[in-house]
């Protein structure tokens, strides 16, 4: 009798164990399958390798390119994307686009910003001043999504630092719009871009030939505008880049001189020792 009970218990234990193993195997298979699908959905081409003037220990920004890039941002990008960490006065900072004080005031005054409350407790609008941050295109996220088919346009202040690939990725994205392959099923409202994860992006192509008329007469090709606005946005993400490099060069020079002085001092002090 006890033998039969023991056999029954063993069979029940074996059944539970097999069930658990089968369940674990199925879960692993589903997870692997889901990961494969997710990986396929996240495929994209490697960003182009662009040589930027600010790269390297002595690299600096091209002032003309920064000003053209600001023009592209103002006339094309600012309708949807903000720069919440940048103030208008930064456009005149050393190491920046190099706008004069009068130009900065004029640029800021072209925008109306909300201020207040006044003495009556009411909010009011006034022309922006150099001390103000760049005006955001939408009052809140809901309005931003409503205007862009449910997709909220990201802030561009740190875009070249936040995305893998940095400036190369942003430039590639701007020039990567193409007609979708015939065998690719596009989702409603999406656009084909070979440098975007999954190849489908909600943002419509922003740059077309002569989208802007450059003040300096430069031909506004898609490639030129993409390079200029990427340069401007990289400066926006790292406005103290040139100052940092300059300080680093001074520090390294000082350390080299100090190391030399210490070496010759050590030789002098221990010169009579053998």
N, C-alpha and C positions, 0 to 999 in steps of 0.2 A: 504493500500500500504506500509506504513512504517512498519507495523507489519510483512508483508511478507519479506521485506528487512532485518529486524531484525532477523527473523527466519533463513533466508539464511545465514547471517553472523554467527549466532550461530552454524549452521551445519558445515560451513567451519572451524570455530575455533575448533569445536569438532573433526573434521576429522584430522586437523593438530596435535592436541594434542595427539590423539590416535596414529597417525603415529610416532610422536616423542617418545612416551612411548614404542611403539613396537620396534623402532630402538634402543632405549637405552637398552631394555631388551635383544634384540638379541646381541648387542655389549657386554653386561655383560656376556651373555652365552658363546660367543666366547672367551672372555678373560678368563673366568673360565675354559673353555675347554682347552685353550692354556696353562694355568698355570698348569693344571693337567697333560698334556702331558709333559711339561717342567720338572715337578716334577718327573714324571716317568722316564724321560730320565736322570735325575740327581741322581737317586738312587745308593747307594753303601753300602757296609757293613762297620760297625764301625771299625776303626783301632784297632789293637791289643794293649793291655795295657802292655808296656814293662817297666821293672824296669831298669833305667839307673843310672850308677855310679855317674854322675855329678848332679843328682837331690838332692834337699834338701839343707839346709843352709850350710852344711859342705861337700857337694859332690864335687868330683874332677874328672878330666879326667884320663882314663887309658892310660898311655903313649904307651904301647905296642899296644893297640887297635887303637890309633891315627896313629901310624906308619903303621900298617896293613891297616887301612882305607885309608891312603894316597896312598898306593900301589894299592889298588883296584881302587881308583879314577884315578890314573895315567894310569893304564893298561887297564881299562874298560871304565870309564865314560868320561875321558878327550877327547876322540875321537869326542864327540858330545857336551859336556857341559863344559862351562867355569867357572872360579872363578875370576871375574873381580875386586873384592874388596880385593883380597889377593895378597901379594907379596911373592916372594920366601924366602926372609929373615924372614918372619913370621914363617916359619917352624922351625926356631931356637929360637924363642922367648920363654921367661919364661911362663910357663903355656900351651905351645903348644906341638907338637909331640916330641920335644927334640932332633932334629937333631943337630949335631955339625956344626961348621962354615964350615969346609971342606966338609961335606956332603951336606950342603945347596948350596955351590958353585958348587959342582958336579951335583946336581939335576938341578940347573938353567942352567948350561953350556950345558946340553943335548938338549936344545931348541934353535932354531934360531928365533930371533925377528928382526923386521924392525926398523931401526934407521935412523937418518939424519935430514936434508940434510948435506952432506959433503961439503968440500971446493968448489967442482964443482957443487954443487946444486943438487946432486943426492941422492936418498934414497939408503940405503944398508942394508944388513943383517949381524948380528953379533951374537955370542953366548950370551944367556941371562945372566944377572947378578943378584945377590940377590936383588938388588934395583928394579928390574923389576916386574911388575904384571904378574900373571900367563898368559901364552900365550893362546889366545882365539883360538878355533879350526877352526873358519871360519872368513874370512876377512869382511864379511857383512852378513846381515840377508838373502838376496836373495840366497846366496850360501848355507847357512844353511838349508833353506827350500828345495832347489833343491836336497840336499843330503839326505833329510828325508821325502820324499813324501809329501812335502808341509807343514809339521809341523816344526816349529822352536824350537829346543831344548832350554829350559830356562836356564839361568845362575843359578848356584847352590850356589852362595855365601851366600844368605840369605834364602835358601829353607826351612830349618827347622823352620824359624821364619815366613815365608810368608804363609805357608799352615796351614789350620785349622787341629789341631792334632799334628803339629810339627814333632818331631823326630819319634813318634809312627806312624804317617801317612806315612812318608818316608820309614821306615822299612817295614811296612805292604805292601806298594806298591811294594817294591822289592821282597817280598816273595809271593805276591798275584797272580802271573800268573798261570793260569790253562787252561785246554781245555774248550771251550765254551759249555754251555748246548746244547743238541740236538735241543731244541725248540727255540733257540735264533738265530736271523738273524744278522750275523756279517757284518759290512760294509767292503768294500775292503780295504786291507792294515791295518786293525785294529786288535788289540790283546785283548783277554779277560783278565781282571784283576778285581777281585771282590771288590777291595778297591778303584777303580777309579770311578769317577762320570760317571754314565751311563754304567759302566762295560766294556767300550771299550776305549782303549788307543792306540795312534799311535806308541809309543815307544815299540820296540820288547823287549822280555825278555832279560835283560842284564847279569844276573848272572846264571851260571850253576856250578855244582860241579867241583872244581879244575879249575875254570876260571883263577885263578892266583896261583902261587906257592909262598906261604909265605916265606919270608926270615928267619923267626924265627922257621919254621917247623910246625906251627899251621895248622891243617886240614882246608882246604879251602872249607867248606860246604857252601851252599847258605845262611843258617841262619847266620853262622859266618861272611861271607863277608858282608851281609846286615847290621849286627850290627856294624861291624868295619867301614864301609864307612859312615853309619849314624852318628856314633860318630865323625868321622873326619869332616863331613859336619856341624854338630852342633857346633863343635869348630870353624870352618871357619865363621859361622854366629855370634858367640859370643866368640872371642878369648880372651877377658879380663874377662871371667866368674870367674875364680879362684881368680884373683886380686880383682874383685868387691866383692866377698864373703869375702875375707880376710879383706878388708877395712871395709866392713859392720860389721864384727864381732868386729873389734877394736873400731869402733864408738859406737856400742851398749854397749860394755863393759865400755867404757868411760862414756856413759850416765847413766848407772846403778850406777857406782861409784859416779858420780856427784850428782845423785838423793839422794843417801845415805848420802853424805856429807851435802847437803842442808837440808835434814830432821833433822839430828842431830844438825846442826847449829841452825835451827829454834827452836828445843827443848831447846837448851842452852840459846838462847836469851830470850825466853818467859817462862823460867822455874819459875820465881818469880811472874808470873801473874796467877791469879785465876779466 
